[in-house]
Structures are given as structure tokens and as C-alpha cells.
Amino acid sequence: MDQHKTVHIIIVNYLTWQHTTECLKSIICSSYQNFKIRIVSMADCDGSDKKILNFLDQHRQLNAEFISIPENKGFAGANNLVLNKIINDNLHGYVWLLNNDITLTEDTLRTLVDAYEKLEQDNKSPGILGPKILEADVSNTIQAVGGAFNPRQGHIKFIGKGEKDLGQYDGKAHKVDYLLGAAMFLSTDVLHKIGLMDERYFLYCEDIDWCITAQNFGFNNYVCPSSVVVHEQGASTGVKYSKHKQQLNTLKFLHSSYLKLYRKHYANQIYIARFLLFKLLSGKILDRNMREALLIIKVLFRDFRANLNRKHKIPTG
């Protein structure tokens, strides 16, 4: 393993400083110590900035830079602030996008670096690599071992989700359709080729989009099951602890991003995405969940309107 390669770790904080400090504590214990951390804290209205800066002051062994921005730029926008700097400054090594609700084991990062180097040595053209992700709330339970997406069927799924981790996915790194945005690892060489994340998604599907982009450039995406993290899903976005109105807003981003993904990469198959949303809409109506039903109707209406405007080249304003 080349201990001289720097891993540029990007952590985004949005109103969840407690998770950020727990994530940083786990990084301190990493057996791979050649890293540079950049924390992007957005829309501070809960004292996150002060809490994180106090933590960094008490743990100066962390090679960390703190960036505070006044607005919520979304997952892609926040990460792009740092990714753009890495590209413009022509920095080398690796990049690791890491959710702040992730905690590492001692060998998580070292194993990722080892796996990436092995894939490069074997001429496997690695693009984006990810670890095995375990649930924080359920002992020894898999959240995802990479993701699968079949545009002809429209289904996006976490591989292994809900299964007890019995080593069934362990072994060498293997190809997957995409890696979860919670922990995406790539070389700076790949970053320079595939470019920044697409900020039009704001939230959800930007990870799938980036992985598709990597594939379009001739790279392969892999999961490394021997590298393990624990993820408290929903905490980094605030969804886990949010009120019903905020949860509905998150669902709006989920559905609209799903349609954007199809419109960008599979425009001739977007009817599949629309059909599945109509099917979901029918289920919400049958369950008399009219709030979510109305939300889906609005998302579909905006999609049809945007499509009509594009066909007739009408400015959307």
C-alpha cells in the first residue's frame, strides 16, 4: 500500500453537528493517517459551526479545514465546493465523500486504498469504490453492499439491504451499478476526467448519476466488502428527526430527482419512471394518504410541464 497518497475526505454538515463530531472521532482512530479533511457546514442555525470548531480545536491532530456557507446548497453543491478546489489546485491522491452520519472501523480507509490500488494494478479501470455499509440501529445488519439500478425496470435498490451480515458478500471487490453517496471513494485522476457532481439534483440520485457518468467515461464501479462503515441513514439530511412537513419535502426531492435521472440518461425510457410514480400514486390514494398523493401529482405535473416547454422551447423562467 502506498502510504504517501493523500485521501481528501469531504464531510458535509447540515444541522447535525453531533454526527459530524462522532464521524471525526472514528477517523482519528483510522490506521491510515495520510488524509486531509474538509468539512462543509451549511446554513448554521443550530450552533453547528461553533460546536464543530470547538471539537477541532480540541483535536488538533486532525488535518482538517472548516468551511461554513450561509445557504443549503444540497449534497452535490456542498461537495462540489471542495471537489472544484481539488480539480483547480491539481491535487493528487484520492477523494472520499463521507456522510457525517458514518462511523469508520480502524481499517476502513486503509482497506479502501488497498482495494483501489489492487484494481488499478489488475487493469480493472476502477471509477468509484464504496465500502460495505451496516445499519447503525440494527446489530450486524447490512444496509447496502453497493446499489443496483436497471433502467428498463425502473427499480433502484440497495444490494443486501436488511440481511444479516454473515459474510455472504465478502471477498474481493466486485462490480456494482452504483455506490451510495454516503461513502464514495475515487482517485483524483478519475475526478479530473468525470468532473463535478450534477447540482441539479439537490438531493437524491446524484450518486447514481455520478456513477453512470464514470461508466460513460469507461470506468467500472466497485464495492469493497472488506471495508466496513456503519451508517445512521437519514441523519445527515435531517430526515430521521424531521417533522412530517419536512419529510414530505424530502420525498419531493426523491421523486423529482428520479425523473431527472431518467430525463438525463434514459430519456427514451422515461415512461417507465412515470408509470412507477403513477403506480405509487394509486397506492397512496387507496391508502388515503392524500398528502403524499398530492405531492406525487405535483411532481408529475411539473415534469410534464417541463417536457412540454422543452418540446416547444418555452422559457420556464
C-alpha positions in Angstrom: 0.0 0.0 0.0 1.2 3.5 -0.9 1.1 5.4 2.4 2.1 8.6 0.6 -1.1 9.1 -1.3 -3.3 11.7 0.4 -7.0 10.9 0.9 -9.1 14.1 0.6 -12.1 13.5 2.9 -15.1 15.7 2.4 -17.8 15.8 5.1 -21.0 17.8 4.8 -22.7 19.0 7.9 -26.3 20.2 7.9 -27.8 20.9 11.3 -26.3 17.7 12.8 -23.0 18.6 14.4 -23.2 15.7 16.9 -22.9 13.2 14.0 -20.1 15.2 12.5 -18.0 15.0 15.7 -18.7 11.3 16.1 -17.6 10.7 12.5 -14.4 12.7 13.1 -13.7 10.7 16.3 -13.8 7.5 14.2 -11.4 9.0 11.6 -8.9 9.8 14.4 -8.6 6.1 15.1 -8.0 5.2 11.4 -4.9 3.1 10.7 -4.5 5.1 7.5 -3.5 8.6 8.6 -2.5 10.3 5.4 -5.6 12.4 4.9 -6.9 15.9 4.6 -10.4 16.6 6.0 -12.6 19.4 4.7 -15.9 20.0 6.5 -18.6 22.0 4.7 -21.2 23.2 7.2 -24.3 24.7 5.6 -27.0 27.1 6.9 -25.9 27.2 10.5 -28.9 27.9 12.7 -28.3 25.3 15.5 -24.8 26.3 16.6 -23.2 23.6 14.5 -20.3 25.8 13.4 -19.2 26.7 16.9 -19.6 23.1 18.2 -17.5 21.6 15.3 -14.8 24.3 15.6 -14.6 23.7 19.3 -14.1 20.0 18.6 -11.4 20.7 16.0 -9.6 23.0 18.5 -9.6 20.1 21.0 -8.4 17.6 18.4 -5.7 19.4 16.5 -4.1 16.1 15.4 -6.9 16.1 12.7 -5.7 17.7 9.5 -9.0 19.5 9.0 -10.2 22.6 7.2 -13.6 24.1 8.2 -15.8 25.8 5.5 -19.0 27.5 6.5 -21.6 28.6 3.9 -24.8 30.5 4.7 -27.2 28.6 2.5 -28.1 24.9 1.9 -26.6 24.1 -1.4 -27.7 20.5 -1.4 -25.5 17.4 -1.3 -23.9 17.8 -4.7 -23.4 21.6 -4.3 -21.7 21.3 -0.9 -19.3 18.5 -2.1 -18.6 20.4 -5.3 -17.2 23.3 -3.4 -14.3 21.1 -2.4 -14.2 18.9 -5.5 -13.8 22.0 -7.6 -10.9 23.2 -5.5 -9.2 19.8 -5.8 -9.5 20.0 -9.6 -8.4 23.6 -9.8 -5.4 23.1 -7.5 -4.5 19.9 -9.4 -4.3 17.9 -6.1 -3.4 14.3 -6.3 -4.3 11.1 -4.4 -7.9 10.0 -3.5 -11.2 11.7 -2.8 -13.7 10.3 -0.2 -17.1 11.7 0.0 -18.3 10.7 3.5 -21.6 11.4 5.2 -21.3 12.8 8.6 -23.6 10.1 10.0 -21.0 7.5 9.1 -18.5 5.9 11.5 -15.4 4.0 10.5 -13.7 1.0 11.8 -9.9 1.2 12.3 -9.1 -0.3 8.9 -12.0 1.1 6.8 -9.9 3.6 4.9 -6.7 1.5 4.7 -8.7 -1.3 3.1 -10.3 1.0 0.6 -6.9 2.3 -0.5 -5.6 -1.2 -0.8 -8.6 -2.4 -2.9 -8.4 0.6 -5.2 -4.7 0.1 -5.8 -5.2 -3.6 -6.5 -8.0 -2.8 -9.0 -5.6 -0.4 -10.8 -2.8 -2.9 -10.8 -5.1 -5.5 -12.3 -6.2 -3.0 -15.1 -9.8 -3.1 -13.9 -10.3 0.6 -14.6 -11.8 1.5 -11.2 -14.0 4.5 -11.1 -15.9 4.9 -7.9 -15.4 2.5 -5.0 -17.5 2.0 -1.9 -17.4 0.0 1.4 -19.9 -2.4 2.9 -22.4 -0.3 4.8 -24.0 -1.6 8.0 -27.1 -0.3 9.8 -26.4 1.7 12.9 -29.7 0.8 14.6 -29.8 -2.9 14.0 -26.8 -5.1 15.0 -24.8 -6.8 12.3 -27.4 -5.9 9.6 -26.5 -4.8 6.1 -27.7 -1.5 4.8 -26.0 -1.9 1.4 -23.2 -3.6 -0.4 -23.4 -1.2 -3.4 -26.5 -0.5 -5.3 -28.4 -1.9 -8.3 -30.3 0.1 -10.9 -32.0 -1.4 -14.0 -33.4 1.5 -16.1 -35.6 -1.0 -18.1 -37.4 -1.9 -14.9 -37.1 1.4 -13.1 -36.1 -0.2 -9.7 -33.3 1.2 -7.6 -32.2 -0.9 -4.7 -29.6 -1.3 -2.0 -27.9 -4.7 -2.5 -28.2 -6.8 0.6 -30.4 -4.4 2.5 -31.9 -5.9 5.7 -29.8 -9.1 5.5 -27.8 -10.3 8.5 -24.1 -9.9 7.6 -22.9 -13.5 7.5 -20.0 -12.8 5.1 -22.2 -13.7 2.1 -20.9 -10.7 0.1 -17.3 -10.8 1.4 -14.3 -11.5 -0.8 -12.7 -9.4 -3.5 -14.2 -6.2 -4.8 -16.9 -6.7 -7.3 -18.8 -4.5 -9.8 -22.0 -2.8 -9.0 -24.2 -0.3 -10.8 -23.6 2.5 -8.3 -22.3 3.3 -4.8 -24.2 5.1 -2.1 -23.4 8.8 -1.8 -22.8 8.2 1.9 -19.3 6.8 1.2 -17.9 7.3 -2.4 -14.2 6.8 -2.9 -12.3 7.6 -6.1 -8.9 8.7 -7.4 -8.2 12.3 -8.2 -7.3 11.1 -11.7 -10.9 9.8 -12.2 -12.3 13.0 -10.7 -10.3 15.1 -13.2 -11.9 13.1 -16.0 -15.6 12.8 -14.9 -15.8 16.2 -13.3 -18.1 17.6 -10.6 -21.4 16.1 -9.4 -24.6 17.4 -11.0 -26.1 20.0 -8.7 -29.5 20.0 -10.5 -30.5 17.0 -8.3 -30.0 18.9 -5.0 -30.8 15.7 -3.0 -31.0 12.1 -4.1 -29.9 10.3 -7.3 -26.7 12.4 -7.7 -24.7 9.4 -6.6 -26.3 7.2 -9.3 -25.8 10.0 -11.8 -22.1 10.3 -10.9 -21.6 6.6 -11.2 -23.3 6.5 -14.6 -21.0 9.3 -15.7 -18.0 7.3 -14.6 -19.2 4.3 -16.6 -19.7 6.6 -19.6 -16.0 7.5 -19.4 -15.1 3.8 -19.4 -14.6 3.3 -15.7 -16.1 0.5 -13.6 -17.7 1.0 -10.2 -16.9 -1.5 -7.4 -17.9 -2.3 -3.8 -15.2 -3.5 -1.4 -16.9 -5.7 1.2 -13.8 -6.0 3.3 -14.0 -2.3 4.1 -16.9 -1.6 6.5 -18.7 1.5 7.8 -21.7 2.0 10.0 -24.4 4.4 8.7 -27.3 6.1 10.6 -29.4 6.6 7.4 -31.4 9.8 7.3 -29.5 11.5 10.0 -27.2 13.6 7.7 -30.1 15.1 5.8 -32.2 15.7 9.0 -34.9 13.4 7.7 -34.7 10.9 10.5 -35.6 13.5 13.1 -37.7 15.9 11.0 -41.3 16.8 11.2 -43.9 15.4 8.7 -43.8 18.5 6.5 -40.0 18.3 6.1 -40.3 14.6 5.4 -42.8 15.4 2.6 -40.3 17.9 1.2 -37.6 15.2 1.1 -40.0 12.9 -0.8 -40.5 15.6 -3.3 -36.7 15.7 -4.0 -36.7 11.9 -4.1 -39.4 11.7 -6.8 -38.2 14.7 -8.8 -34.6 13.5 -8.8 -35.7 10.1 -10.0 -37.4 11.7 -13.1 -34.3 13.9 -13.7 -32.1 10.8 -13.7 -34.2 9.3 -16.5 -34.5 12.5 -18.4 -30.7 13.0 -18.4 -29.6 9.4 -19.1 -32.6 7.4 -20.4 -34.9 10.0 -22.0 -36.4 7.4 -24.3 -37.4 5.3 -21.3 -38.8 8.0 -19.1 -42.3 6.5 -19.5 -41.1 3.7 -17.1 -40.3 6.2 -14.4 -43.6 7.9 -14.9 -45.5 4.7 -14.8 -43.9 3.6 -11.5 -44.8 7.0 -10.0 -48.4 6.7 -11.2 -48.4 3.2 -9.6 -47.1 4.7 -6.3 -49.8 7.4 -6.6 -52.5 4.8 -6.9 -51.3 3.1 -3.8 -51.3 6.4 -1.8 -54.8 7.1 -2.9 -56.0 3.7 -1.9 -54.3 4.1 1.5 -56.0 7.5 1.7 -52.6 9.1 2.2 -53.7 12.3 0.3 -50.7 14.4 1.3 -48.2 12.1 -0.4 -50.6 11.5 -3.3 -50.9 15.3 -3.9 -47.1 15.6 -3.7 -46.7 12.9 -6.4 -49.3 14.6 -8.6 -47.4 17.9 -8.3 -44.1 16.3 -9.2 -45.6 14.6 -12.2 -47.3 17.8 -13.3 -44.1 19.7 -13.2 -42.4 17.0 -15.2 -45.0 17.0 -17.9 -44.9 20.8 -18.0 -41.1 20.9 -18.2 -41.3 18.3 -21.0 -43.8 20.4 -22.9 -41.8 23.5 -22.5 -38.7 21.8 -23.9 -40.6 20.5 -26.9 -41.9 23.9 -27.7 -38.8 25.8 -26.4 -40.9 27.8 -24.0 -38.8 29.6 -21.3 -39.6 28.2 -17.9 -38.5 31.4 -16.1 
